[in-house]
Amino acid sequence: MFRISRKEEEFYDLFIEAAEKSLEAAKLLEDLMSNYVDVTKKIDDIEKIEHECDKHVHRILQKLNASFITPIDREDIYLIAKELDTITDSIEATAHRFKMYNVTSVRDDAKAMSKLITQCTSELRDLMSQMKSMKENKVLKQKIIEVNRLEDDGDRIFRTAVSKLFIAQEDATEVLKWKEIYEHLESTLDACEDVANIVEGVVMKHA
């Protein structure tokens, strides 16, 4: 059997760094929505983080292409890297909607979902830090469960928020733009859950 070298274990460090970028973007999105001033600057800051994450994920994929031995299956490394990038992409896409649609104030349900995104990305950052010792790692399993729980909470808020839009019979433009914003927030939480589920599959393979 091949022995995994410290060099190959660097994939885990790269995962942590990518997850930290997602968390950083999530915190910026939450700040945008909870303190709705300097909107253009805050969106620009999120966009910069997204570009940094793109470069970071590209580094992971370059290393993957250059590596003969990897600590986990190659396809799992690829999926984790791409889904971490998807989280940050989704956060950026959400942020841009506020300027594109000339949003003047942020709804409480959207704020609640943004907080869940921050919590989810924080759990994912911690999850990545546990992957090196994934065998019999109870903390790692707890983190996966927590991400799934947070995503479930997000689903409930999403359904309630969209229902409110139609029950209130608001202006059609308001309904359309807020429905899309809620959908982007939900997609971000879905991407967080996807990362946790991929890691769960990796854990099962290495149990």
C-alpha positions as CSV (number, residue, x, y, z in Angstrom):
1,M,0.0,0.0,0.0
2,F,1.0,3.6,-0.6
3,R,1.8,5.8,2.3
4,I,0.1,9.2,2.2
5,S,2.7,11.9,2.5
6,R,2.5,15.2,4.2
7,K,2.5,16.8,0.8
8,E,-0.6,14.9,-0.2
9,E,-2.3,15.8,3.1
10,E,-2.1,19.4,2.0
11,F,-5.4,18.9,0.2
12,Y,-7.0,19.1,3.7
13,D,-5.3,22.4,4.4
14,L,-6.5,23.7,1.0
15,F,-10.1,22.6,1.9
16,I,-9.9,24.6,5.2
17,E,-8.7,27.7,3.3
18,A,-11.5,27.4,0.8
19,A,-14.1,26.9,3.5
20,E,-12.7,30.0,5.3
21,K,-13.3,32.0,2.1
22,S,-16.9,30.8,2.0
23,L,-17.3,31.8,5.7
24,E,-15.8,35.2,5.0
25,A,-18.2,35.8,2.2
26,A,-21.1,34.6,4.3
27,K,-20.2,37.1,7.1
28,L,-20.1,39.9,4.6
29,L,-23.5,38.9,3.2
30,E,-25.0,38.8,6.7
31,D,-23.5,42.3,7.4
32,L,-24.9,43.6,4.1
33,M,-28.4,42.4,5.0
34,S,-28.4,43.3,8.7
35,N,-26.7,46.7,8.3
36,Y,-28.1,47.8,4.9
37,V,-25.8,50.8,4.1
38,D,-22.8,51.2,1.7
39,V,-24.5,48.5,-0.4
40,T,-22.3,48.9,-3.5
41,K,-19.0,48.7,-1.5
42,K,-20.2,45.7,0.5
43,I,-21.2,43.9,-2.7
44,D,-17.8,44.7,-4.2
45,D,-16.1,43.2,-1.1
46,I,-18.1,40.0,-1.5
47,E,-17.1,39.9,-5.2
48,K,-13.4,40.2,-4.3
49,I,-13.8,37.2,-1.9
50,E,-15.5,35.2,-4.6
51,H,-12.6,35.9,-7.1
52,E,-10.1,34.8,-4.4
53,C,-12.1,31.6,-3.8
54,D,-12.1,30.9,-7.6
55,K,-8.3,31.2,-7.6
56,H,-8.0,29.0,-4.5
57,V,-10.2,26.3,-6.0
58,H,-8.1,26.4,-9.2
59,R,-5.1,25.7,-7.0
60,I,-6.8,22.7,-5.6
61,L,-7.6,21.4,-9.0
62,Q,-4.1,22.0,-10.3
63,K,-2.7,20.1,-7.4
64,L,-5.1,17.3,-8.0
65,N,-4.0,17.0,-11.6
66,A,-0.4,17.0,-10.6
67,S,-0.8,14.4,-7.8
68,F,-0.3,10.7,-8.2
69,I,-1.4,9.7,-4.7
70,T,-4.3,11.5,-2.9
71,P,-5.5,11.1,0.7
72,I,-9.1,10.5,-0.5
73,D,-10.7,9.6,-3.9
74,R,-9.9,12.1,-6.6
75,E,-13.5,12.6,-7.5
76,D,-14.3,13.5,-3.9
77,I,-11.5,16.1,-3.8
78,Y,-13.0,17.5,-7.0
79,L,-16.5,17.6,-5.7
80,I,-15.6,19.1,-2.4
81,A,-13.6,21.9,-4.1
82,K,-16.3,22.6,-6.6
83,E,-19.1,22.7,-4.1
84,L,-17.1,25.0,-1.8
85,D,-16.7,27.3,-4.8
86,T,-20.5,27.0,-5.5
87,I,-21.2,28.3,-2.0
88,T,-19.2,31.4,-2.5
89,D,-20.6,31.9,-6.0
90,S,-24.1,31.7,-4.6
91,I,-23.4,34.2,-1.9
92,E,-22.0,36.6,-4.6
93,A,-25.1,36.0,-6.8
94,T,-27.4,36.8,-3.9
95,A,-25.6,40.0,-3.0
96,H,-25.7,41.3,-6.5
97,R,-29.5,40.9,-6.6
98,F,-29.9,43.7,-4.0
99,K,-28.3,46.2,-6.3
100,M,-29.8,44.8,-9.5
101,Y,-33.3,45.0,-8.2
102,N,-32.9,48.3,-6.3
103,V,-33.8,46.8,-3.0
104,T,-34.4,49.5,-0.5
105,S,-34.8,47.4,2.7
106,V,-34.2,43.8,3.7
107,R,-36.9,41.5,4.9
108,D,-36.5,39.7,8.2
109,D,-36.8,36.2,6.6
110,A,-33.9,37.0,4.3
111,K,-31.9,38.2,7.3
112,A,-32.7,34.9,9.1
113,M,-31.5,32.9,6.1
114,S,-28.3,34.8,5.8
115,K,-27.5,34.0,9.5
116,L,-28.0,30.4,8.8
117,I,-25.6,30.6,5.9
118,T,-23.0,32.1,8.2
119,Q,-23.6,29.3,10.7
120,C,-23.4,26.6,8.0
121,T,-20.2,27.9,6.5
122,S,-18.7,28.1,10.0
123,E,-19.6,24.5,10.6
124,L,-18.1,23.6,7.2
125,R,-14.9,25.3,8.1
126,D,-14.7,23.3,11.3
127,L,-15.7,20.2,9.3
128,M,-12.8,20.6,7.0
129,S,-10.4,20.9,9.9
130,Q,-11.5,17.5,11.2
131,M,-11.0,15.6,7.9
132,K,-7.4,14.6,8.6
133,S,-8.6,12.4,11.5
134,M,-11.9,11.3,10.0
135,K,-11.8,7.7,11.3
136,E,-13.8,7.5,14.5
137,N,-14.1,11.2,14.6
138,K,-17.3,12.0,16.5
139,V,-16.9,15.8,16.1
140,L,-16.9,15.5,12.3
141,K,-20.1,13.5,12.3
142,Q,-21.7,16.0,14.6
143,K,-20.7,18.8,12.2
144,I,-22.3,17.0,9.3
145,I,-25.6,16.5,11.3
146,E,-25.6,20.2,12.3
147,V,-25.2,21.4,8.7
148,N,-28.1,19.2,7.7
149,R,-30.2,20.6,10.6
150,L,-29.4,24.2,9.6
151,E,-30.3,23.5,6.0
152,D,-33.6,22.1,7.2
153,D,-34.2,25.3,9.2
154,G,-33.5,27.3,6.0
155,D,-36.0,25.2,4.0
156,R,-38.7,26.0,6.6
157,I,-37.9,29.7,6.5
158,F,-37.9,29.7,2.7
159,R,-41.3,28.1,2.4
160,T,-42.8,30.5,4.9
161,A,-41.2,33.5,3.3
162,V,-42.4,32.7,-0.2
163,S,-45.9,31.9,1.1
164,K,-46.0,35.3,2.8
165,L,-45.2,37.0,-0.6
166,F,-48.3,35.5,-2.2
167,I,-50.6,35.6,0.8
168,A,-50.0,39.4,1.2
169,Q,-50.8,39.9,-2.5
170,E,-48.0,42.4,-2.9
171,D,-46.9,44.3,-6.0
172,A,-45.9,41.7,-8.6
173,T,-42.4,43.2,-9.0
174,E,-41.8,42.9,-5.3
175,V,-43.0,39.3,-5.3
176,L,-40.7,38.3,-8.2
177,K,-37.6,40.0,-6.9
178,W,-37.9,38.7,-3.4
179,K,-38.8,35.2,-4.5
180,E,-35.6,35.1,-6.5
181,I,-33.6,36.4,-3.6
182,Y,-35.0,33.8,-1.3
183,E,-34.3,31.1,-3.9
184,H,-30.6,32.2,-4.1
185,L,-30.4,32.1,-0.3
186,E,-31.9,28.6,-0.3
187,S,-29.5,27.4,-3.1
188,T,-26.6,28.6,-1.0
189,L,-27.8,26.5,2.0
190,D,-28.3,23.6,-0.4
191,A,-24.7,23.9,-1.5
192,C,-23.5,23.9,2.1
193,E,-25.5,20.7,2.7
194,D,-24.0,19.2,-0.5
195,V,-20.5,19.6,0.9
196,A,-21.4,18.0,4.2
197,N,-23.0,15.1,2.3
198,I,-20.0,14.6,0.2
199,V,-17.8,14.5,3.3
200,E,-20.2,12.1,4.9
201,G,-19.7,9.8,1.9
202,V,-16.0,10.1,2.3
203,V,-16.2,9.2,5.9
204,M,-18.2,6.1,5.1
205,K,-15.6,5.0,2.6
206,H,-12.8,5.3,5.1
207,A,-14.7,3.9,8.1
